Amino acid sequence: MHHTVGLRRDLIAICRSGWIFYLVLGIACEGGRCTDYHHESKQPSASDLQMASSPQVLCKQPHTPPQCHKRKSIDIENLNDADDLAPPIKKIKRIAKVEEGKQVIVCLHGLTRVSSDFDTMKATLQQKFPHVPILALEHLNKDFTHSDKSSNLTVKYSIKAQASVAYEEIKTKVPRGSQIVLVTHSQGGVRGFTLLKEYMNRLKNECGIVVRQLITIATPWKGAPVFGHIKDVKHFNQTFDQIVPILERIKQGYSEFVRGYFFKKAPGIAKNHPAVYQFLAPWARKFKSVEGMTDLDPASDFMRCYVALGLKDIDVPITAIATVLTDFSQLFDSFESPVRAQELAELNATYAALIGGDPKCEHDMLLPVATQHAEGLVTKNFKRIKVYGACHGNKVGITVKRGLSALNNKQVIQKVVEVIEETFYEEKEEDIAQAPCGVATG
């Protein structure tokens, strides 16, 4: 009797083990993890047959896959603990590094330009930062109702004097305690640099105004190499004459407009009497009030000493955006007469040599990237960005296509937005409580 009871208990244990084995096998098969084994038509081996007929298999149940509701209940039971430990959802939150009530954007225009040059950019910036006052300084605007140099203060005043004017305007118009980003174009960039160097501490001490970032767009940090042509007009004419026929096919009379782009005053004398022009130009610069323009000469003391040696001492972060456009075919919708690809390549290479001294140099139709990025100068906290397809201004002799000029270019404006965003804000991760997977959330 004792042996019979023990044998019965063993048989029941084996049967229960068989059920568990086939239940697990059914779940695995239903999950598709053993498809290959079911589809392989292998012949059983002798040992397999022997095991199949062995009296050790006391209780064998048919293979019946479990119902779906059974599998799900088992999954929930097994995974309840894992659900409780599920990682929280991460949310990115925008945090103001500078209190929004103190954020201000101040814009400085370039040589012979006006504050309204920033109108397109200001509209986009106001959409992105609706609470931020945006001020384009006006006291150095060119007066287009007068043709004499006395009405053009960015030409008449030295860049140091211009920085003083900007300082006074900021003191008057920017609220006390503000933290500002300076957005500048061309000559306005070195004016902004001078403002930092000469007046940053005074703004902070007198008004509580702090400059958080200087953004320069197409700024001649090493001066404008085109000034060299005034010193060697004959060489310029020899090089320029090679591309005159091609320029004339772009538009009749266009070559004279481009010549005037290099020689703002008396381009006819530069063309027909280069020696006279070269002799008179230095004297004219001495006796006329054009310090703001002559400061941009790479050989000037302002560029060689003040800027080149002073950049390394500026603690305020500087982001230099270089605009790049080297192909005349991108300037206009069409040419008046056909220009072959080889001629266009010759035009682009020759023009690049006139702008930067190298047929392969990158430039924006006025300044090479090397000067826009202060290449070769010792800097501190100085970030460099290139934007392709953007021209220095809205003219290269004549007006170019809409949207190409640096201050109206979408890509340039987007870069400015990104830098301002990084200056005023930061992103931080936040954990959001997450309900367990098996709990209904309604």
PLY file of the C-alpha trace (Angstrom):
ply
format ascii 1.0
element vertex 442
property float x
property float y
property float z
element edge 441
property int vertex1
property int vertex2
end_header
0.00 0.00 0.00
2.81 2.41 0.89
4.54 1.76 -2.48
1.29 2.30 -4.39
0.70 5.72 -2.78
4.28 6.83 -3.54
4.02 5.71 -7.18
0.73 7.60 -7.58
2.32 10.79 -6.14
5.26 10.51 -8.56
2.95 10.05 -11.53
0.95 13.16 -10.59
4.18 15.24 -10.28
5.40 14.09 -13.69
2.04 14.93 -15.29
2.09 18.43 -13.77
5.62 18.97 -15.10
4.44 17.92 -18.54
1.63 20.48 -18.46
4.06 23.25 -17.53
6.45 22.16 -20.30
3.76 22.22 -23.00
2.31 25.48 -21.69
5.70 27.20 -22.01
6.24 25.59 -25.41
2.84 26.88 -26.55
3.65 30.44 -25.50
7.01 30.33 -27.26
5.44 28.94 -30.45
2.67 31.50 -30.44
5.27 34.27 -30.10
6.88 33.07 -33.33
10.24 32.27 -31.75
10.42 28.67 -32.94
9.01 28.90 -36.45
12.10 27.49 -38.05
12.04 24.37 -35.92
8.41 23.57 -36.80
9.04 23.99 -40.49
12.17 21.93 -40.71
11.42 18.38 -41.94
14.10 16.50 -40.07
14.05 12.70 -39.74
14.10 11.50 -36.10
17.28 9.82 -34.98
17.46 6.36 -33.46
17.97 7.81 -30.00
14.88 10.03 -30.49
12.80 6.98 -31.37
14.17 5.10 -28.39
13.29 7.97 -26.03
9.82 8.25 -27.57
9.10 4.58 -26.80
10.74 4.61 -23.39
8.42 3.77 -20.46
9.81 6.82 -18.64
7.24 9.03 -20.47
4.36 8.19 -18.17
1.99 11.09 -19.00
1.97 12.84 -22.39
-0.61 15.54 -23.23
-1.43 16.72 -26.76
0.19 20.02 -27.87
-2.61 22.63 -27.70
-1.57 26.30 -27.79
-2.99 28.34 -24.91
-5.79 30.86 -25.48
-4.81 34.50 -25.90
-6.45 35.59 -22.66
-4.42 33.06 -20.74
-1.13 34.31 -22.19
-2.00 37.92 -21.42
-2.87 37.13 -17.82
0.46 35.37 -17.41
2.29 38.35 -18.98
0.64 40.79 -16.61
1.44 38.65 -13.61
5.09 38.34 -14.64
5.54 42.02 -15.60
3.76 43.82 -12.80
7.02 44.40 -10.95
8.77 45.69 -14.12
5.91 48.15 -14.78
6.33 49.62 -11.33
10.02 50.29 -12.15
9.46 51.78 -15.66
11.72 54.83 -16.24
9.96 58.21 -16.16
9.26 60.14 -19.36
11.78 62.93 -20.03
10.48 66.35 -21.02
12.71 69.14 -22.34
11.92 72.44 -20.66
13.12 75.87 -21.85
14.64 77.77 -18.96
15.56 81.47 -19.07
19.22 82.07 -18.23
18.52 85.78 -18.41
15.33 87.07 -16.80
12.92 87.79 -19.66
12.15 91.27 -18.39
15.83 92.18 -18.76
16.50 90.80 -22.25
17.25 93.39 -24.98
18.59 93.12 -28.55
20.58 96.06 -29.97
21.50 96.30 -33.69
24.41 98.25 -35.24
24.41 98.90 -39.00
27.41 99.10 -41.32
29.34 101.72 -43.28
27.13 104.24 -45.14
24.02 102.34 -44.05
20.95 102.93 -41.86
19.08 101.30 -39.00
16.21 100.22 -41.29
18.58 97.67 -42.86
17.56 95.45 -39.93
13.79 95.68 -40.54
13.45 92.18 -42.05
15.57 90.60 -39.34
13.76 92.53 -36.60
10.39 91.19 -37.78
11.61 87.60 -37.44
13.32 88.23 -34.11
10.15 89.81 -32.73
8.20 86.68 -33.63
10.76 84.43 -31.95
11.23 86.65 -28.89
7.94 88.60 -28.58
8.74 90.01 -25.13
12.20 91.35 -26.06
12.70 95.03 -27.01
14.71 95.29 -30.26
16.57 98.54 -30.82
18.38 99.43 -34.06
20.64 102.37 -33.23
19.86 105.45 -35.34
22.31 108.19 -34.40
24.84 107.14 -37.06
22.30 106.71 -39.87
23.29 108.02 -43.26
21.23 111.04 -44.30
20.20 110.22 -47.86
18.84 113.74 -48.40
22.42 115.06 -48.50
25.23 113.82 -50.72
28.18 115.27 -48.82
30.30 113.25 -46.42
29.25 115.38 -43.44
25.86 113.65 -43.56
27.48 110.20 -43.52
28.74 109.79 -39.98
30.02 106.21 -40.39
32.44 107.61 -42.99
33.22 110.88 -41.23
33.77 109.61 -37.67
36.49 107.20 -36.65
35.20 103.85 -35.41
36.21 104.78 -31.87
34.13 107.97 -32.15
31.24 105.93 -33.54
31.43 103.62 -30.51
31.10 106.65 -28.25
27.92 107.69 -30.09
26.54 104.16 -29.74
27.34 104.16 -26.01
25.40 107.39 -25.44
22.41 106.11 -27.43
22.32 102.85 -25.48
22.47 104.74 -22.18
19.52 106.84 -23.29
17.30 104.16 -24.83
18.05 100.86 -23.08
16.44 100.33 -19.65
18.72 100.16 -16.64
19.66 96.64 -15.57
19.19 95.21 -19.06
21.26 92.36 -20.45
21.79 92.78 -24.17
22.85 90.95 -27.29
24.56 93.12 -29.91
23.69 92.15 -33.50
26.00 93.91 -35.96
26.72 94.06 -39.68
29.99 94.85 -41.50
31.66 97.94 -40.00
29.09 97.76 -37.20
30.87 94.63 -35.96
34.14 96.40 -35.18
32.11 99.30 -33.80
30.47 96.81 -31.44
33.89 95.40 -30.53
35.12 98.93 -29.73
32.00 99.55 -27.66
32.87 96.48 -25.57
36.52 97.42 -25.24
35.93 101.05 -24.27
32.50 101.21 -22.64
31.47 97.77 -21.36
32.52 98.49 -17.76
30.99 101.96 -17.83
27.66 100.60 -19.05
27.66 98.09 -16.20
28.74 100.53 -13.49
26.63 103.49 -14.61
23.50 101.74 -15.85
23.68 98.12 -14.76
23.67 97.15 -18.45
25.53 93.93 -19.28
26.46 92.77 -22.80
25.98 88.99 -22.98
26.91 88.36 -26.64
28.33 90.11 -29.72
27.10 88.74 -33.05
28.95 90.00 -36.11
27.70 89.46 -39.65
30.16 89.92 -42.54
32.52 92.00 -40.39
36.06 92.87 -41.60
38.00 91.83 -38.49
41.28 92.22 -40.40
40.10 95.07 -42.61
38.84 95.10 -46.18
41.49 93.88 -48.66
39.86 95.87 -51.49
41.59 98.95 -50.04
44.77 97.60 -51.56
43.51 98.45 -55.05
43.67 102.16 -54.27
47.42 101.72 -53.82
47.90 99.82 -57.08
45.22 100.97 -59.52
47.21 99.89 -62.58
47.33 96.26 -61.45
43.61 96.35 -60.69
42.82 97.63 -64.18
44.93 94.93 -65.82
43.10 92.20 -63.93
39.65 93.75 -64.17
39.89 94.29 -67.94
40.00 90.49 -68.39
36.41 90.13 -67.19
34.87 93.30 -68.68
33.47 91.50 -71.79
31.80 88.86 -69.61
30.31 91.46 -67.27
28.89 93.29 -70.28
27.05 90.12 -71.34
25.45 89.90 -67.92
24.07 93.39 -68.45
25.11 96.17 -70.77
27.12 98.75 -68.83
27.47 96.43 -65.84
31.28 96.52 -65.85
31.26 100.23 -64.95
28.92 99.60 -62.03
31.25 96.89 -60.73
34.27 99.16 -61.15
32.42 101.74 -59.06
31.84 99.04 -56.45
35.62 98.99 -55.91
36.26 102.71 -56.38
33.40 104.55 -54.71
34.57 107.95 -55.88
35.85 108.87 -59.33
35.90 105.37 -60.87
36.37 107.03 -64.27
39.68 108.56 -63.15
40.76 105.20 -61.75
40.01 103.63 -65.13
41.49 106.23 -67.48
44.16 107.87 -65.31
45.26 105.27 -62.76
48.51 107.05 -61.88
46.68 110.29 -61.12
44.08 108.47 -59.00
46.77 106.61 -57.10
48.63 109.87 -56.38
45.57 111.86 -55.28
43.77 109.21 -53.20
46.09 109.35 -50.15
45.96 113.15 -50.10
42.19 113.15 -50.34
42.01 110.77 -47.39
44.19 113.09 -45.30
42.30 116.30 -45.98
38.77 114.88 -45.95
36.94 113.53 -42.94
36.80 109.86 -43.92
38.29 108.25 -40.82
35.49 105.72 -40.51
36.38 104.38 -43.93
40.16 104.53 -43.63
39.98 102.63 -40.32
38.91 99.63 -42.42
42.19 99.60 -44.33
44.08 96.42 -43.29
47.21 98.57 -42.93
45.58 101.10 -40.56
46.67 101.32 -36.92
43.10 100.62 -35.91
43.14 97.22 -37.63
46.78 96.21 -37.12
47.00 97.19 -33.46
43.70 98.05 -31.81
41.62 95.17 -33.19
44.28 92.54 -33.84
45.85 92.90 -30.39
42.65 93.60 -28.49
40.50 90.65 -29.53
42.17 88.29 -27.07
41.20 90.55 -24.16
37.44 90.52 -24.74
35.61 88.22 -22.32
32.18 88.63 -23.92
31.40 85.72 -26.29
31.65 86.67 -29.96
29.92 84.81 -32.80
31.27 85.73 -36.24
28.89 84.83 -39.07
30.65 84.82 -42.45
28.49 85.19 -45.55
29.65 83.35 -48.67
28.58 83.85 -52.30
31.17 83.40 -55.03
29.11 82.80 -58.19
27.73 85.63 -60.33
25.04 83.32 -61.70
23.44 83.31 -58.22
23.14 87.10 -58.10
20.56 87.55 -60.85
17.59 85.66 -62.24
19.05 85.80 -65.75
21.75 87.38 -67.92
20.95 89.63 -70.87
23.23 87.56 -73.14
24.42 83.95 -72.87
27.57 83.29 -70.84
29.34 79.97 -71.34
30.25 77.86 -68.32
33.97 78.34 -68.96
33.53 82.12 -69.10
31.50 82.11 -65.89
34.23 80.11 -64.15
36.84 82.60 -65.39
34.73 85.52 -64.15
34.23 83.99 -60.71
37.92 83.12 -60.27
39.18 86.53 -61.42
36.70 88.35 -59.21
37.71 86.21 -56.22
41.33 87.20 -56.82
40.33 90.88 -56.80
38.41 90.46 -53.53
40.80 88.27 -51.56
43.99 87.84 -53.59
43.25 84.18 -54.34
41.12 82.83 -57.24
39.81 80.10 -54.93
39.08 82.22 -51.86
35.62 82.20 -50.32
34.01 85.63 -50.13
30.65 87.41 -50.12
31.31 89.65 -53.14
33.08 92.22 -50.93
34.96 90.57 -48.06
36.84 87.26 -47.95
35.87 84.77 -45.26
39.39 85.05 -43.84
38.69 88.58 -42.58
35.08 87.84 -41.59
36.37 85.04 -39.34
39.44 86.88 -38.02
41.60 84.01 -39.26
45.12 84.15 -37.85
44.22 86.50 -34.98
44.41 85.49 -31.34
40.86 85.35 -29.99
38.99 84.33 -26.84
35.53 82.73 -26.76
35.21 83.37 -30.51
32.81 81.17 -32.50
32.84 81.01 -36.32
29.87 80.20 -38.60
29.57 80.19 -42.41
26.36 80.80 -44.33
26.51 79.95 -48.03
24.34 81.73 -50.57
24.37 85.10 -48.78
25.81 88.30 -50.26
27.46 91.11 -48.26
24.86 93.71 -49.19
21.96 94.22 -51.56
24.15 95.43 -54.42
27.11 94.17 -56.40
27.31 97.16 -58.68
23.54 96.85 -59.16
20.77 95.40 -57.02
20.90 91.62 -56.61
18.08 89.12 -56.12
15.83 89.56 -53.13
16.81 87.54 -50.08
20.54 87.33 -50.89
21.80 90.26 -48.84
23.13 89.27 -45.43
20.52 91.05 -43.32
17.61 89.73 -45.41
18.89 86.18 -45.84
16.78 83.52 -44.10
19.74 81.32 -43.21
21.66 84.24 -41.69
18.63 85.34 -39.70
18.12 81.77 -38.46
21.70 81.63 -37.20
21.17 84.91 -35.36
18.01 83.49 -33.78
19.90 80.38 -32.65
22.72 82.37 -31.04
20.28 84.65 -29.20
18.32 81.61 -28.02
21.51 80.02 -26.66
22.44 83.28 -24.95
19.13 83.93 -23.21
17.89 80.36 -22.65
18.95 76.81 -21.92
17.17 73.46 -22.12
16.82 71.13 -19.13
15.31 67.66 -18.79
12.42 67.14 -16.42
11.00 63.81 -15.19
7.27 63.32 -15.67
5.46 60.75 -13.48
4.36 57.76 -15.55
1.47 55.44 -14.64
2.26 51.67 -14.65
1.60 50.05 -18.02
-1.07 47.71 -16.64
-3.11 50.53 -15.05
-5.90 52.15 -17.04
-5.52 55.93 -17.28
-9.02 56.65 -18.53
0 1
1 2
2 3
3 4
4 5
5 6
6 7
7 8
8 9
9 10
10 11
11 12
12 13
13 14
14 15
15 16
16 17
17 18
18 19
19 20
20 21
21 22
22 23
23 24
24 25
25 26
26 27
27 28
28 29
29 30
30 31
31 32
32 33
33 34
34 35
35 36
36 37
37 38
38 39
39 40
40 41
41 42
42 43
43 44
44 45
45 46
46 47
47 48
48 49
49 50
50 51
51 52
52 53
53 54
54 55
55 56
56 57
57 58
58 59
59 60
60 61
61 62
62 63
63 64
64 65
65 66
66 67
67 68
68 69
69 70
70 71
71 72
72 73
73 74
74 75
75 76
76 77
77 78
78 79
79 80
80 81
81 82
82 83
83 84
84 85
85 86
86 87
87 88
88 89
89 90
90 91
91 92
92 93
93 94
94 95
95 96
96 97
97 98
98 99
99 100
100 101
101 102
102 103
103 104
104 105
105 106
106 107
107 108
108 109
109 110
110 111
111 112
112 113
113 114
114 115
115 116
116 117
117 118
118 119
119 120
120 121
121 122
122 123
123 124
124 125
125 126
126 127
127 128
128 129
129 130
130 131
131 132
132 133
133 134
134 135
135 136
136 137
137 138
138 139
139 140
140 141
141 142
142 143
143 144
144 145
145 146
146 147
147 148
148 149
149 150
150 151
151 152
152 153
153 154
154 155
155 156
156 157
157 158
158 159
159 160
160 161
161 162
162 163
163 164
164 165
165 166
166 167
167 168
168 169
169 170
170 171
171 172
172 173
173 174
174 175
175 176
176 177
177 178
178 179
179 180
180 181
181 182
182 183
183 184
184 185
185 186
186 187
187 188
188 189
189 190
190 191
191 192
192 193
193 194
194 195
195 196
196 197
197 198
198 199
199 200
200 201
201 202
202 203
203 204
204 205
205 206
206 207
207 208
208 209
209 210
210 211
211 212
212 213
213 214
214 215
215 216
216 217
217 218
218 219
219 220
220 221
221 222
222 223
223 224
224 225
225 226
226 227
227 228
228 229
229 230
230 231
231 232
232 233
233 234
234 235
235 236
236 237
237 238
238 239
239 240
240 241
241 242
242 243
243 244
244 245
245 246
246 247
247 248
248 249
249 250
250 251
251 252
252 253
253 254
254 255
255 256
256 257
257 258
258 259
259 260
260 261
261 262
262 263
263 264
264 265
265 266
266 267
267 268
268 269
269 270
270 271
271 272
272 273
273 274
274 275
275 276
276 277
277 278
278 279
279 280
280 281
281 282
282 283
283 284
284 285
285 286
286 287
287 288
288 289
289 290
290 291
291 292
292 293
293 294
294 295
295 296
296 297
297 298
298 299
299 300
300 301
301 302
302 303
303 304
304 305
305 306
306 307
307 308
308 309
309 310
310 311
311 312
312 313
313 314
314 315
315 316
316 317
317 318
318 319
319 320
320 321
321 322
322 323
323 324
324 325
325 326
326 327
327 328
328 329
329 330
330 331
331 332
332 333
333 334
334 335
335 336
336 337
337 338
338 339
339 340
340 341
341 342
342 343
343 344
344 345
345 346
346 347
347 348
348 349
349 350
350 351
351 352
352 353
353 354
354 355
355 356
356 357
357 358
358 359
359 360
360 361
361 362
362 363
363 364
364 365
365 366
366 367
367 368
368 369
369 370
370 371
371 372
372 373
373 374
374 375
375 376
376 377
377 378
378 379
379 380
380 381
381 382
382 383
383 384
384 385
385 386
386 387
387 388
388 389
389 390
390 391
391 392
392 393
393 394
394 395
395 396
396 397
397 398
398 399
399 400
400 401
401 402
402 403
403 404
404 405
405 406
406 407
407 408
408 409
409 410
410 411
411 412
412 413
413 414
414 415
415 416
416 417
417 418
418 419
419 420
420 421
421 422
422 423
423 424
424 425
425 426
426 427
427 428
428 429
429 430
430 431
431 432
432 433
433 434
434 435
435 436
436 437
437 438
438 439
439 440
440 441
